């Protein structure tokens, strides 16, 4: 395992995969190294598995750590995303186990959400602060190009696929009460999980293309004719879903090729409100990975 402070640019663009519950490794990678990254925001969930698949450079991170050691509320989302960006990742595929809040989304179905509702309570959701203010647009939180590639790959498997829908992210680690589940359904939400917020917000701040492959494991607790969600049932469906997710990844990774033509690479262009010359040096250093290309332009024209 190698450890480093990842600040130097990485020449080849990489595809990042964040593995959710049940997905702790990615088979089929060659030239594999595990890289432990030190970030200005603390330690990521685990070391990053860097390798090659179908001619593409891939960076894999087990979201909960190998062995599933980190609870959703304990995840250091900023470190996880910063580490991916520092390793040259431009696209992030988030693999996430979810409960279904719609009759039509059955356990073992795949969902590629296009919207998120953040119902978390105590998570740090921005890289900014400490002397710098930025407001990133979140109207369309998912990269349309990456979601389309995921959808195409998912439809090549035997699974039932739902394109679009809203993912509500709750704090956890407890499952919902029946009252909560009924309220979320009344809001028109499609699936429920515990990990995609603020992950999606931070991915946008880092100018990464982000999309989720959500794996339905259960009907949460709202469904009258299905048993209430249990860990045993979730894990059973999880293992079946993980095999499907790996199949989707094998198909989608070769299909993701530069250059990026979506709006994602320039999301910060007009988002930062603070004048560069008043940003504290320590904050500038922390955010140089994202903002150096804009600050260097400022210095050049200043």
BELSULNOR-V952480 format. One line per field, one symbol per residue. psi: psi as a letter, one per 30 degrees, with the letter a starting at -180 (. if undefined). Layout:
psi: ???
This chain:
psi: kkkljjfkkkekklkkkjkakfjfljlfklhkkkkkkklfgaklealkjkakkhgkkkjkkjeglkfifkleffkieeeeeeeeefggkfkkjjkkklkkgkefjlkflkkilflkkjglfhkkgkflahgkkkjkkgeifkkeeeeeeeeeeefflflkkjkllkjkjleaflllleeeeeeeeffgkelkagffkgeeeeeefghkkklkjkjkflhbgfkefklkkleeeeeeeeeeeeeeeeeeeeeeeffjkllkglfefgffegfkekkefgkkeeeeeegeeefeeeeeeeeef.
